[in-house]
Amino acid sequence: MANKKILRDFYGEVCVAGSIKYFAEEKSEERPHLSKDEMFSYNLTTILARDKEVAAVGVRLYSDKCIVYISKNSIWKSKDIEYINKIKEFIKNISKDVSKLDEVWERKDVINLFESIIEYYSAKYETRVEKLIKNVNDESNEEYILSFKKSVSIKVGNNSLNYYHLPIICSTYYEKIKNTATQEATAKYLRFLRHLKKVRSYYTAFVNITVFACNNDYKEIFSNMDVQKLDPIKTTQRITSWKKIIQMFIPYKKGYEMFEKGCLDDFIIQKRLKEIYDVSQLDKKINQNIYLHIELNILTKIVNEKYKGRMFIAVSKKYCYLCNQYIKFAQNKGYKIVTSETHNKIYHKWMLPKPRDTTFGKDAQTYIKANLDRIINKKVVEYIGEGEKTYSKTITDGKMIKSLHEIIKKKI
């Protein structure tokens, strides 16, 4: 029973922190220097995340083989499995058969794979093409649009532009102009570059994967490739009420009422509260569907196997705040996990991993909770305390809460 209460309170803090501080920290645009095999993971995510899905890939290298872990946030359908098997067989065949890169581009299986990628992504691809075309039509007299149109007409010649030409054209044109975006560039031009980049992304990823499969240094490794598809994990969790969580930080009625009023008067926080709770019943427990984020699905696999070699977990979207914190904890425990950008949002439907090492799991939960405590404490001080200075003097969670209570007593 005690463990259930601890979990209810933990997820209660996740929801509270997500409601009062959606962005826990500033966005991080930091991009690590990636090796060739790590770029392979990154490119795979591009051709695996269909429609609104999110995909994650981690590659574990051995001297004579590799394991590719693939995780996504929806169930694996027969079409997905068929598509992944086609990519797997393509990479293995190219690794075995091709000795020179120049030999690869006219192969039938290479052409077939690119067509399969575009067809698999048809809905998402068409949406991106529509946005680019709208961009071209709306700004038809702009110099950069005229230049792009000219490039398209030269590439296509007298032939009509078919379904598969545009990503190739966009890729070539983007490489030509990608360094022209300066600080003075207009929002319209930057939007055009963004749309151009998204349409080209499928072709660019396909080319990079093909080039990598032909790399002599990786031929044996990727000709013996094992792909492991990880199933999505979700559950329903009972969660401690918003009011009770806040009262752990403000055990005084007047202080709680001040804080609640401040949150409900803040339009952004009120909107977030409505997404998570019934704002007329902030004193009630709720049931919440929670989901294990796909990067942590792969990380849990790695922790269970106690693999502490370097691994880049590539994700088709930026990491959230809680995933980033969990990975930092794993890094502190010796796991050489490499990550990229994080938007630092707190998702209230986030799920804590359950590794087989229960000590690791409990310590990770404690680490995450300490960060949630700080976020909630800081907001409480901001609304009813004496400001940032008092908060920054506190050291441990116990001292922090004790100090906070003293501030509140003086305030009310």
C-alpha positions in Angstrom: 0.0 0.0 0.0 2.9 2.4 0.9 4.4 1.9 -2.6 1.0 2.7 -4.2 0.8 5.9 -2.2 4.4 6.9 -3.1 3.5 6.4 -6.8 0.3 8.3 -6.5 2.1 11.3 -4.9 5.0 11.0 -7.4 2.6 11.2 -10.4 0.7 13.9 -8.6 3.9 16.0 -8.5 4.4 15.3 -12.2 0.9 16.7 -13.0 1.3 19.7 -10.6 4.7 20.6 -12.0 3.3 20.2 -15.6 0.4 22.5 -14.8 2.3 25.3 -13.2 5.5 25.2 -15.2 5.1 23.7 -18.6 8.7 24.6 -19.7 10.8 23.5 -16.7 13.9 25.2 -18.2 15.0 27.0 -21.4 15.1 24.9 -24.6 18.4 23.2 -25.3 19.6 23.3 -28.9 22.8 21.5 -28.0 23.8 18.9 -30.6 26.5 16.4 -29.8 29.2 15.4 -32.3 27.9 12.1 -33.6 29.9 9.3 -35.1 28.9 7.7 -38.4 26.9 4.9 -36.8 25.1 7.4 -34.5 24.2 9.5 -37.6 22.8 6.2 -39.0 20.4 6.1 -36.0 19.4 9.7 -36.5 18.6 9.0 -40.2 16.6 5.9 -39.4 14.3 7.9 -37.1 13.5 10.2 -40.1 12.2 7.3 -42.2 10.4 5.5 -39.3 8.2 8.3 -37.8 5.1 8.2 -39.9 2.3 10.8 -39.7 2.1 11.9 -36.0 4.1 9.0 -34.7 7.4 9.5 -32.8 10.2 7.0 -33.3 13.4 6.3 -31.4 16.5 4.3 -32.5 19.5 3.1 -30.7 22.3 1.1 -32.3 24.5 -1.3 -30.3 27.7 -2.2 -32.1 29.8 -5.4 -31.8 32.9 -6.4 -33.7 30.9 -8.6 -36.2 27.3 -7.6 -35.8 24.9 -4.9 -34.5 21.6 -4.7 -32.7 19.2 -2.0 -33.7 16.6 -1.1 -31.1 13.5 0.6 -32.5 10.7 2.1 -30.3 7.7 4.1 -31.3 4.6 5.5 -29.5 2.0 3.4 -31.3 1.4 -0.3 -31.8 3.3 -2.2 -34.5 1.1 -2.9 -37.5 1.8 -5.5 -40.1 2.5 -2.7 -42.6 5.2 -1.3 -40.2 6.8 -4.7 -39.7 6.9 -5.3 -43.5 8.4 -1.8 -44.0 11.1 -2.3 -41.4 12.0 -5.7 -42.7 12.4 -4.2 -46.2 14.8 -1.6 -44.8 16.7 -4.3 -42.8 17.1 -6.5 -45.9 18.1 -3.6 -48.0 20.9 -2.6 -45.6 22.1 -6.1 -45.2 22.2 -6.7 -49.0 23.9 -3.5 -49.8 26.5 -4.2 -47.1 27.2 -7.6 -48.6 27.0 -6.9 -52.3 28.4 -3.4 -53.0 32.1 -2.7 -53.0 31.9 0.8 -54.6 29.4 3.5 -53.8 29.1 4.5 -57.5 27.6 1.0 -58.2 24.7 1.4 -55.9 22.4 4.1 -57.3 21.1 2.2 -60.4 20.2 -0.9 -58.4 16.5 -1.8 -58.5 16.4 -2.4 -54.7 17.7 1.1 -54.1 15.1 2.7 -56.3 12.4 0.4 -54.7 13.4 1.4 -51.2 13.1 5.2 -51.9 9.7 4.7 -53.4 8.7 2.6 -50.4 9.8 5.4 -48.0 7.7 8.0 -49.9 4.7 5.7 -50.0 5.0 4.8 -46.3 5.0 8.5 -45.5 2.5 9.5 -48.1 0.1 11.4 -45.8 2.9 13.3 -44.0 4.8 13.8 -47.2 1.8 15.3 -49.0 1.1 17.6 -46.1 4.7 18.9 -46.2 4.6 19.3 -50.0 1.3 21.2 -49.7 2.9 23.7 -47.3 5.8 24.2 -49.6 3.6 24.7 -52.6 1.5 27.2 -50.6 4.7 29.0 -49.6 5.7 29.2 -53.3 2.3 30.4 -54.5 1.9 33.0 -51.7 5.4 34.5 -52.2 5.6 33.9 -56.0 7.4 37.2 -56.7 10.1 36.9 -54.0 13.6 36.4 -55.4 14.2 33.2 -53.5 10.9 31.7 -54.9 11.8 32.7 -58.5 15.2 31.1 -58.0 13.6 27.9 -56.7 11.1 27.7 -59.6 14.0 28.1 -62.0 15.9 25.3 -60.3 12.9 23.0 -60.5 12.3 23.7 -64.2 16.0 23.0 -65.0 16.0 19.7 -63.1 12.7 18.4 -64.6 13.3 19.7 -68.1 10.5 18.8 -70.4 9.3 16.0 -68.1 6.5 16.5 -65.6 7.4 16.6 -61.9 6.5 13.2 -60.6 5.8 12.1 -57.0 9.5 11.2 -56.3 11.3 14.1 -58.0 10.5 16.9 -55.5 12.5 15.6 -52.4 15.5 15.1 -54.6 15.2 18.6 -56.1 14.6 20.2 -52.7 17.6 18.4 -51.3 19.9 19.7 -54.1 18.5 23.2 -53.9 18.7 23.3 -50.0 22.4 22.3 -50.1 23.0 25.2 -52.4 21.3 27.9 -50.3 21.3 26.6 -46.7 24.1 29.0 -45.6 22.3 32.1 -46.9 20.0 32.5 -43.9 21.5 35.4 -41.9 20.2 37.1 -38.8 18.5 39.6 -41.1 16.6 37.0 -43.0 12.8 37.5 -43.1 10.4 35.2 -41.3 9.0 34.3 -44.7 12.4 33.2 -46.0 13.1 31.1 -42.9 9.7 29.5 -43.2 10.5 28.6 -46.9 13.8 27.1 -45.8 12.0 25.1 -43.1 9.5 23.7 -45.5 12.2 22.9 -48.1 14.2 21.1 -45.4 11.2 19.0 -44.4 10.4 17.8 -47.9 14.0 16.9 -48.6 14.5 15.1 -45.3 13.3 11.7 -46.6 15.6 11.7 -49.5 18.6 13.0 -47.4 18.0 10.2 -44.8 17.7 7.6 -47.5 21.0 8.7 -49.2 22.8 8.8 -45.9 21.6 5.3 -44.9 22.6 3.9 -48.3 26.1 5.5 -48.1 26.6 4.2 -44.6 25.6 0.7 -45.6 28.3 0.8 -48.3 31.0 1.9 -45.9 33.7 -0.7 -45.8 34.3 -0.2 -42.1 30.8 -1.3 -41.2 30.1 -4.0 -43.9 30.5 -7.0 -41.7 28.6 -5.3 -38.8 25.6 -4.3 -40.8 25.4 -7.4 -42.9 24.7 -9.1 -39.6 22.0 -6.8 -38.3 19.5 -7.8 -35.6 16.4 -5.4 -35.4 14.5 -5.5 -32.1 11.1 -3.7 -32.1 10.1 -2.6 -28.6 6.3 -2.5 -27.9 4.8 0.7 -26.5 4.1 0.6 -22.8 1.2 2.4 -21.1 -1.0 2.1 -18.0 -3.7 3.9 -16.0 -2.4 5.5 -12.8 -4.3 6.8 -9.8 -3.0 10.3 -9.0 -3.0 12.4 -5.8 -5.1 15.5 -6.1 -3.6 18.9 -7.0 -4.6 20.4 -3.7 -3.0 17.7 -1.6 0.3 18.0 -3.5 0.3 21.7 -3.1 -0.5 21.3 0.6 2.7 19.3 1.1 4.5 22.5 0.2 2.0 25.0 1.8 0.4 23.3 4.9 -1.4 26.6 5.8 -4.9 27.3 4.6 -4.5 30.9 3.8 -1.2 30.2 1.9 -2.8 27.5 -0.1 -5.7 29.8 -1.0 -3.4 32.5 -2.1 -1.5 30.1 -4.3 -4.6 28.5 -5.9 -6.0 32.0 -6.7 -2.7 33.0 -8.3 -2.7 29.9 -10.5 -6.3 30.3 -11.5 -5.8 34.0 -12.3 -2.9 33.1 -14.6 -4.4 32.4 -18.1 -1.6 30.0 -19.1 -1.6 28.0 -15.9 -5.4 27.9 -15.9 -5.4 26.5 -19.4 -2.9 23.8 -18.4 -5.0 23.0 -15.3 -8.0 22.5 -17.4 -6.1 20.1 -19.7 -5.2 17.9 -16.7 -7.9 18.3 -14.0 -11.5 19.4 -13.5 -10.6 22.8 -12.0 -13.8 22.8 -9.9 -12.4 19.6 -8.2 -8.8 20.2 -7.6 -9.2 18.4 -4.2 -10.1 15.1 -5.9 -7.8 12.3 -7.0 -7.8 11.5 -10.7 -7.1 8.6 -13.0 -4.5 9.3 -15.6 -3.4 7.4 -18.7 0.4 7.4 -18.6 2.9 6.4 -21.3 6.6 5.3 -21.3 8.3 7.7 -23.6 10.1 5.8 -26.4 13.6 6.9 -25.6 13.2 5.6 -22.1 11.8 2.3 -23.6 15.2 1.9 -25.2 17.1 3.1 -22.2 15.3 0.5 -20.0 16.4 -2.2 -22.3 20.0 -1.0 -22.0 19.8 -0.8 -18.2 18.3 -4.3 -18.0 21.2 -5.6 -20.1 23.7 -3.5 -18.0 25.3 -2.2 -21.3 27.5 0.7 -20.5 29.0 1.3 -23.9 28.4 4.6 -25.6 24.9 4.8 -27.3 23.1 7.6 -29.0 19.4 7.4 -28.7 18.0 9.2 -31.7 14.4 10.5 -31.4 12.3 12.0 -34.2 11.2 14.8 -31.8 13.1 16.6 -29.0 13.5 15.1 -25.6 11.1 16.3 -22.8 12.3 17.6 -19.5 11.6 14.4 -17.5 13.2 12.1 -20.0 16.3 14.3 -20.1 16.5 14.2 -16.3 16.1 10.4 -16.2 18.9 10.0 -18.7 21.1 12.4 -16.7 20.6 10.1 -13.7 21.6 7.1 -15.9 24.6 8.9 -17.0 25.6 9.6 -13.4 25.4 5.8 -12.9 27.9 5.1 -15.7 25.6 4.7 -18.7 27.2 6.5 -21.7 23.9 7.6 -23.2 24.2 10.4 -25.8 21.3 12.8 -26.4 20.5 15.7 -28.6 18.1 18.7 -28.2 15.5 19.0 -25.5 12.4 21.3 -25.4 12.3 20.9 -21.6 8.5 20.6 -21.5 6.9 18.6 -18.6 4.4 16.2 -20.0 1.8 15.2 -17.3 1.2 11.8 -19.0 4.8 10.8 -18.6 5.6 7.3 -17.2 8.4 6.3 -14.9 10.4 3.3 -16.4 10.5 0.0 -14.4 13.9 -1.5 -14.8 14.7 -4.9 -13.4 17.2 -3.3 -11.1 14.8 -2.1 -8.4 17.4 0.0 -6.6 18.2 1.8 -9.9 14.5 2.4 -10.4 13.9 3.8 -6.9 17.0 6.0 -6.9 15.9 7.4 -10.4 12.5 8.1 -9.0 14.0 10.0 -6.0 16.2 12.0 -8.4 13.3 13.0 -10.6 11.1 13.8 -7.5 13.9 16.1 -6.2 13.7 18.1 -9.5 9.9 18.2 -9.3 10.1 19.5 -5.7 12.4 22.3 -6.8 10.1 23.3 -9.6 7.0 23.4 -7.4 8.9 25.1 -4.5 10.2 27.8 -6.9 6.6 28.6 -8.1 5.3 28.7 -4.6 7.9 31.2 -3.5 7.3 33.2 -6.7 3.5 33.5 -5.9 3.5 33.9 -2.1 7.1 34.0 -0.8 9.7 36.6 -0.8 11.3 35.8 -4.1 14.1 34.0 -5.8 16.9 35.0 -3.3 15.4 33.1 -0.3 14.8 30.0 -2.5 18.4 30.0 -3.8 19.8 29.9 -0.2 18.1 26.6 0.5 20.2 23.5 0.1 18.4 20.2 0.6 14.8 19.3 0.1 14.2 19.2 3.8 15.8 22.5 4.4 14.0 24.0 1.4 10.6 23.0 2.6 11.3 24.2 6.2 12.6 27.5 4.8 9.6 27.8 2.6 7.2 27.3 5.5 8.9 30.0 7.5 8.5 32.4 4.5 4.8 31.6 4.2 4.2 32.1 8.0 5.7 35.6 7.7 3.8 36.4 4.6 0.3 35.4 5.9 
